[in-house]
Amino acid sequence: MQPKKLFILLLAALAVGIAAAGCTPQGPCEFTGITDLTVYRLPDLYSDVFGTLPAGETHEILARTANGWIGFDPGVAQAGNVGLAHHRWILLNATLSPFCLADVPVVTMADIEHDMGVLNLNPPDLVITNVNLPSTQINENIFAPVEVTVQNQGDGLATDYDVILFPQYGNGPQNPGDQEALPDLAPGASQTLSFSPGVIYSTAGDYTLRVLVTDDWYTSSGSPDSIGTNGDFEDLDIHVLFGLCNPFAEMEVSLVLLNLPGDTKKLPVYLKVNDGVIPGMEGEHLNEFRAELGNIVSYQCGLQGFPDRLYCMFNIPGGEEGTAKYFKLWLNDCEDPVFVQANVLIPEPLAGDDPGPVCKEDLGPGDCEAAGGHMSEGVTTARRCVCP
């Protein structure tokens, strides 16, 4: 790919100008440096500097480019270099072009590289230096913004590259989730692109997010696996969580009612999950649950020492004993209940003088757990029943 360069050609820039040296249409087209001139290995300001041409030295112009470079024979031995590979280059101020340049052949970078037998002598090298997401754990159906930083660590100008996101790389047909054109990057330059709203996943699970930098996406060889001309890719492992309002998805859940004390009429009900813990009840931001038993609203929902049990407490009004109700559990501001169970039978109260399995500190392990408590783990003190 021929590099694109923009040269500011000012008449006042005489320090890099050249003048015709007795040029005629029948004779060679020559130039003479007005001042010392920088000589480059290629017609590219980012290529290696070959040396300096002293002021007053004259050379024949053997080739030129459309964007203002002229090539000449530097007059030194170059084993193996023939044709355009033998040329060295200076930047010509177009406002001072000798008229004989019209007879000098115009060549391209591809022509020069062909004669040198090597392509991309000063290629770009694009490297993804950072991919930033709020977290690699993403809730389903919620957009996650992505920021991608790319640096050109090569020696040539990078042009016509794109940054493309593949949210489900390796999972079925690959379609970009988003893409942005990367501005031209000079060697050493970096650019950060922001993708908003970002990536989104409709189903919980594990995914690979591929971030691709390439210049051949729109060609026949373009694919999620092609970095084109010295592009780059980075893969991130993404874990998509079940939706906030579906915390018990794919979990086995059971509802347990404890006894109703005859004196207090406070009914403990707990939701138990098998092989896990109650979702969202660890860390800094705890889920806030509330429950309803028919029209009776819980006055407390939370953990009571068991990470796999969510306890909700109800004050049972007189006359509701022995009736069947819908149990509904709500989470934060979710529109619908996150758990529902029909035909939950409110137990008859225990006789006031029958302690039954009501949870007390001095119960043994079996009675303690049956009453909804758990035994303390004290080493230096006697074990006791910890009640909800």
C-alpha positions as CSV (number, residue, x, y, z in Angstrom):
1,M,0.0,0.0,0.0
2,Q,1.5,3.3,-1.1
3,P,1.9,5.6,1.9
4,K,-0.1,8.8,1.9
5,K,1.9,11.9,2.7
6,L,0.9,15.6,2.9
7,F,3.7,18.0,2.2
8,I,3.4,21.7,2.8
9,L,5.2,23.2,-0.2
10,L,6.0,26.8,0.5
11,L,7.9,29.1,-1.8
12,A,9.7,30.6,1.2
13,A,11.3,27.2,2.0
14,L,14.4,27.8,-0.1
15,A,16.6,25.8,2.3
16,V,15.2,22.6,0.8
17,G,14.8,23.9,-2.8
18,I,16.7,22.9,-5.9
19,A,17.5,24.7,-9.0
20,A,17.9,23.5,-12.6
21,A,21.5,23.2,-13.7
22,G,21.7,23.9,-17.4
23,C,18.8,21.5,-18.2
24,T,17.6,21.3,-21.8
25,P,14.9,19.0,-23.2
26,Q,17.7,17.1,-25.1
27,G,20.1,16.8,-22.3
28,P,19.9,15.2,-18.8
29,C,17.6,16.7,-16.2
30,E,19.8,17.8,-13.4
31,F,19.5,19.5,-10.0
32,T,21.9,21.4,-7.8
33,G,21.3,21.9,-4.1
34,I,21.1,25.5,-3.0
35,T,21.9,24.4,0.6
36,D,22.9,21.1,2.1
37,L,20.0,18.6,1.5
38,T,18.9,15.6,3.5
39,V,18.9,12.4,1.4
40,Y,16.5,9.6,2.3
41,R,16.6,5.9,1.6
42,L,13.1,6.0,0.2
43,P,10.7,8.8,-0.9
44,D,9.3,8.9,2.6
45,L,10.0,11.2,5.4
46,Y,9.8,8.3,7.8
47,S,12.4,6.2,6.0
48,D,16.0,5.9,7.0
49,V,18.3,9.0,6.3
50,F,20.9,8.0,3.8
51,G,23.1,11.1,4.3
52,T,23.5,14.8,3.4
53,L,24.0,16.2,-0.1
54,P,26.4,19.1,0.1
55,A,25.3,22.5,-1.3
56,G,26.4,23.0,-4.9
57,E,26.6,19.3,-5.8
58,T,24.9,18.4,-9.1
59,H,23.2,15.1,-9.9
60,E,20.9,13.8,-12.7
61,I,17.3,13.3,-11.8
62,L,16.5,9.7,-12.7
63,A,13.0,9.3,-11.3
64,R,10.3,11.3,-9.5
65,T,7.1,10.6,-7.5
66,A,3.8,12.3,-7.9
67,N,4.1,13.9,-4.4
68,G,7.3,15.8,-4.9
69,W,10.3,13.5,-4.4
70,I,13.1,13.1,-6.9
71,G,15.5,10.1,-7.1
72,F,19.1,10.2,-8.2
73,D,22.2,8.0,-8.3
74,P,24.3,9.0,-5.2
75,G,27.5,7.8,-6.8
76,V,28.5,5.2,-4.3
77,A,28.8,1.5,-4.7
78,Q,25.7,-0.5,-3.7
79,A,26.2,-4.2,-4.2
80,G,23.1,-5.9,-5.5
81,N,21.0,-2.7,-5.8
82,V,19.8,-2.2,-9.3
83,G,17.1,-0.1,-11.0
84,L,15.1,2.0,-8.5
85,A,16.7,0.1,-5.6
86,H,19.9,2.1,-6.5
87,H,18.2,5.5,-6.2
88,R,18.3,7.8,-3.2
89,W,15.7,10.5,-2.7
90,I,15.3,14.2,-1.7
91,L,12.1,16.2,-1.3
92,L,11.6,18.7,-4.1
93,N,9.8,22.0,-3.5
94,A,7.3,21.8,-6.2
95,T,7.2,25.6,-6.7
96,L,10.8,25.4,-7.9
97,S,10.5,22.4,-10.2
98,P,12.8,22.5,-13.2
99,F,10.8,22.4,-16.4
100,C,12.7,19.3,-17.6
101,L,11.0,17.1,-15.0
102,A,8.2,16.5,-17.4
103,D,10.5,14.1,-19.2
104,V,11.5,12.2,-16.0
105,P,9.5,9.0,-15.4
106,V,7.0,9.0,-12.5
107,V,7.3,6.0,-10.2
108,T,5.4,4.7,-7.1
109,M,6.5,3.2,-3.9
110,A,5.3,-0.2,-5.2
111,D,7.7,0.2,-8.2
112,I,10.6,0.9,-5.9
113,E,9.8,-2.0,-3.6
114,H,9.5,-4.3,-6.6
115,D,13.0,-3.4,-7.7
116,M,14.3,-3.9,-4.1
117,G,12.6,-7.3,-3.9
118,V,11.0,-6.4,-0.6
119,L,7.5,-5.1,0.3
120,N,6.7,-2.7,3.1
121,L,10.3,-1.5,3.8
122,N,9.1,0.9,6.4
123,P,5.8,-0.6,7.5
124,P,3.5,0.4,10.3
125,D,3.1,-1.9,13.2
126,L,-0.2,-1.4,15.0
127,V,-0.4,-2.7,18.6
128,I,-3.5,-2.8,20.9
129,T,-2.1,-1.4,24.1
130,N,-5.3,-1.3,26.2
131,V,-8.8,-2.5,26.1
132,N,-11.0,-1.1,28.9
133,L,-14.5,-2.2,30.0
134,P,-16.3,-1.4,33.2
135,S,-15.8,-5.1,34.0
136,T,-15.4,-8.4,32.2
137,Q,-18.4,-9.6,34.2
138,I,-21.4,-8.2,32.3
139,N,-25.1,-8.5,33.1
140,E,-27.2,-9.8,30.2
141,N,-29.1,-7.3,28.1
142,I,-27.1,-4.4,29.4
143,F,-24.7,-2.5,27.2
144,A,-21.0,-2.3,28.3
145,P,-19.0,0.5,26.8
146,V,-15.5,-0.4,25.4
147,E,-12.4,1.8,25.0
148,V,-9.6,0.6,22.7
149,T,-6.1,2.2,22.5
150,V,-3.9,1.5,19.5
151,Q,-0.3,2.6,19.0
152,N,1.7,2.6,15.8
153,Q,5.0,1.0,16.9
154,G,6.4,0.7,13.4
155,D,8.4,3.0,11.2
156,G,5.8,3.9,8.6
157,L,2.5,5.9,8.5
158,A,-0.5,3.7,9.3
159,T,-3.5,4.5,7.1
160,D,-6.9,2.9,6.3
161,Y,-7.1,0.8,9.4
162,D,-10.3,-0.1,11.3
163,V,-10.9,-1.3,14.9
164,I,-13.6,-4.0,14.9
165,L,-15.4,-5.7,17.9
166,F,-16.6,-9.3,17.7
167,P,-18.5,-9.9,21.0
168,Q,-19.0,-13.6,20.3
169,Y,-15.7,-14.6,18.6
170,G,-15.6,-18.3,17.9
171,N,-19.4,-18.7,18.5
172,G,-21.2,-19.1,15.2
173,P,-21.2,-16.7,12.3
174,Q,-19.1,-13.7,13.0
175,N,-20.6,-10.2,12.6
176,P,-19.1,-7.1,14.0
177,G,-20.7,-5.8,17.1
178,D,-19.2,-2.3,16.4
179,Q,-16.4,-0.8,14.3
180,E,-14.6,2.5,14.0
181,A,-12.2,3.8,11.4
182,L,-8.7,4.5,13.0
183,P,-7.3,7.9,12.1
184,D,-3.9,7.9,10.3
185,L,-1.2,7.2,12.9
186,A,2.4,8.4,12.5
187,P,5.1,6.2,14.0
188,G,4.9,6.3,17.8
189,A,1.4,7.9,17.8
190,S,-1.5,6.4,19.8
191,Q,-5.2,6.8,19.5
192,T,-8.1,5.8,21.8
193,L,-11.4,4.9,20.3
194,S,-14.6,4.8,22.4
195,F,-17.4,2.4,21.5
196,S,-20.7,3.5,23.0
197,P,-23.1,2.1,23.9
198,G,-20.7,-0.8,23.4
199,V,-21.3,-4.6,23.4
200,I,-24.4,-6.4,24.6
201,Y,-25.2,-10.1,25.3
202,S,-28.7,-11.4,25.4
203,T,-27.9,-14.8,27.0
204,A,-25.8,-15.5,30.1
205,G,-22.7,-17.5,29.7
206,D,-19.0,-17.3,28.8
207,Y,-17.8,-15.5,25.7
208,T,-14.7,-14.3,23.9
209,L,-14.6,-10.6,22.9
210,R,-12.2,-10.1,20.0
211,V,-10.8,-6.6,19.3
212,L,-9.3,-6.6,15.8
213,V,-7.2,-3.9,14.1
214,T,-6.9,-4.5,10.4
215,D,-6.7,-2.8,7.0
216,D,-8.3,-5.6,5.0
217,W,-11.8,-6.0,6.4
218,Y,-13.3,-4.8,3.2
219,T,-11.2,-7.0,0.9
220,S,-11.7,-10.7,-0.1
221,S,-9.2,-11.8,2.5
222,G,-10.8,-9.9,5.4
223,S,-12.0,-12.0,8.3
224,P,-12.1,-11.9,12.1
225,D,-8.8,-13.8,12.0
226,S,-6.9,-11.4,9.6
227,I,-4.8,-8.5,10.9
228,G,-4.1,-7.4,7.4
229,T,-0.9,-5.4,7.0
230,N,0.7,-5.5,10.5
231,G,-2.5,-5.1,12.5
232,D,-3.3,-6.7,15.8
233,F,-6.0,-8.4,17.9
234,E,-6.7,-9.0,21.5
235,D,-9.1,-11.5,23.0
236,L,-10.9,-11.0,26.3
237,D,-12.8,-13.6,28.3
238,I,-16.3,-12.2,29.1
239,H,-18.6,-13.7,31.7
240,V,-22.2,-12.7,31.2
241,L,-24.3,-12.9,34.4
242,F,-27.9,-13.7,34.6
243,G,-30.1,-10.7,34.5
244,L,-30.6,-8.7,37.7
245,C,-34.3,-9.5,37.8
246,N,-33.7,-13.2,37.2
247,P,-31.3,-14.1,40.1
248,F,-32.4,-17.7,40.6
249,A,-32.2,-18.8,36.9
250,E,-30.9,-22.3,36.6
251,M,-30.8,-22.7,40.4
252,E,-32.8,-25.3,42.3
253,V,-34.8,-23.4,44.9
254,S,-37.1,-24.7,47.7
255,L,-39.4,-22.8,50.1
256,V,-39.5,-23.8,53.7
257,L,-42.0,-22.6,56.4
258,L,-41.1,-22.9,60.1
259,N,-43.6,-23.2,62.9
260,L,-45.8,-20.3,63.9
261,P,-45.4,-19.5,67.6
262,G,-48.8,-19.1,69.3
263,D,-47.6,-16.1,71.4
264,T,-45.9,-13.9,68.8
265,K,-47.5,-15.0,65.5
266,K,-44.2,-14.2,63.8
267,L,-43.7,-16.7,60.9
268,P,-40.2,-17.4,59.5
269,V,-40.1,-18.5,55.9
270,Y,-36.9,-19.1,54.0
271,L,-35.9,-19.7,50.4
272,K,-33.1,-22.3,50.1
273,V,-30.8,-22.7,47.1
274,N,-29.0,-26.0,46.5
275,D,-25.3,-26.0,45.6
276,G,-24.9,-22.3,45.8
277,V,-25.5,-19.1,47.7
278,I,-28.3,-16.5,47.6
279,P,-27.3,-14.3,44.6
280,G,-26.2,-10.8,45.3
281,M,-25.8,-11.1,49.1
282,E,-22.0,-10.8,49.1
283,G,-19.8,-7.8,48.6
284,E,-20.5,-4.1,49.1
285,H,-23.8,-3.7,47.3
286,L,-26.3,-6.2,48.7
287,N,-29.6,-7.0,47.0
288,E,-32.7,-5.8,48.8
289,F,-35.5,-8.4,48.9
290,R,-39.0,-8.2,50.1
291,A,-41.7,-10.8,50.2
292,E,-45.5,-11.1,50.2
293,L,-47.6,-14.0,51.5
294,G,-50.9,-13.2,50.0
295,N,-51.6,-9.6,51.1
296,I,-49.2,-10.0,54.1
297,V,-46.0,-8.1,53.5
298,S,-42.7,-9.2,55.1
299,Y,-41.2,-6.9,57.7
300,Q,-37.7,-8.4,57.2
301,C,-35.8,-10.3,54.5
302,G,-32.1,-11.2,54.7
303,L,-29.5,-13.8,55.7
304,Q,-29.5,-15.3,59.1
305,G,-26.2,-17.0,59.2
306,F,-26.8,-19.4,56.3
307,P,-25.5,-18.1,52.9
308,D,-27.8,-20.5,51.0
309,R,-31.0,-19.3,52.8
310,L,-32.9,-16.1,52.5
311,Y,-35.2,-15.6,55.5
312,C,-38.3,-13.5,55.3
313,M,-40.4,-12.7,58.5
314,F,-44.1,-12.2,58.5
315,N,-46.5,-11.0,61.2
316,I,-49.6,-13.3,60.7
317,P,-52.9,-11.6,61.5
318,G,-55.5,-13.5,63.4
319,G,-57.8,-15.6,61.1
320,E,-55.1,-16.2,58.4
321,E,-53.8,-19.4,60.1
322,G,-54.4,-22.5,58.0
323,T,-55.1,-20.6,54.8
324,A,-53.2,-21.1,51.5
325,K,-51.5,-18.1,49.9
326,Y,-49.3,-17.1,47.0
327,F,-45.7,-16.5,48.1
328,K,-44.0,-13.8,46.0
329,L,-40.4,-12.5,46.4
330,W,-39.4,-9.1,45.0
331,L,-35.9,-7.7,44.3
332,N,-35.1,-4.0,44.4
333,D,-37.0,-2.2,41.7
334,C,-37.7,-5.2,39.5
335,E,-41.1,-4.9,37.9
336,D,-42.1,-8.6,38.4
337,P,-41.4,-11.0,41.2
338,V,-38.2,-12.9,41.0
339,F,-39.7,-16.0,42.7
340,V,-43.3,-17.2,43.0
341,Q,-44.9,-20.2,44.6
342,A,-48.6,-21.0,44.9
343,N,-50.5,-22.7,47.6
344,V,-48.2,-21.9,50.5
345,L,-50.1,-23.0,53.6
346,I,-49.8,-20.8,56.7
347,P,-49.4,-23.2,59.6
348,E,-51.7,-23.3,62.6
349,P,-50.1,-21.7,65.7
350,L,-48.5,-23.8,68.3
351,A,-50.2,-24.0,71.8
352,G,-49.0,-21.3,74.0
353,D,-47.6,-23.8,76.6
354,D,-46.0,-26.1,74.1
355,P,-42.5,-24.9,73.2
356,G,-42.3,-27.3,70.3
357,P,-39.4,-26.7,67.9
358,V,-39.4,-22.9,68.5
359,C,-35.8,-21.8,68.1
360,K,-34.0,-21.2,71.4
361,E,-30.3,-20.9,72.4
362,D,-30.2,-24.1,74.4
363,L,-31.6,-26.4,71.7
364,G,-29.5,-29.4,70.5
365,P,-28.2,-29.6,66.9
366,G,-31.1,-31.5,65.5
367,D,-33.9,-29.3,67.1
368,C,-31.9,-26.2,66.4
369,E,-31.8,-26.7,62.7
370,A,-35.4,-27.9,62.6
371,A,-36.3,-24.6,64.2
372,G,-34.4,-22.6,61.6
373,G,-31.3,-22.0,63.6
374,H,-27.7,-23.2,63.4
375,M,-25.1,-24.2,65.9
376,S,-22.3,-21.8,66.7
377,E,-18.7,-22.8,65.8
378,G,-17.1,-21.7,69.1
379,V,-13.9,-23.5,70.1
380,T,-13.3,-22.0,73.5
381,T,-16.9,-21.6,74.4
382,A,-19.8,-24.1,74.6
383,R,-21.7,-24.4,71.3
384,R,-25.2,-22.9,71.3
385,C,-28.1,-22.6,68.9
386,V,-28.0,-19.3,67.0
387,C,-31.6,-18.4,66.1
388,P,-32.8,-16.3,63.2
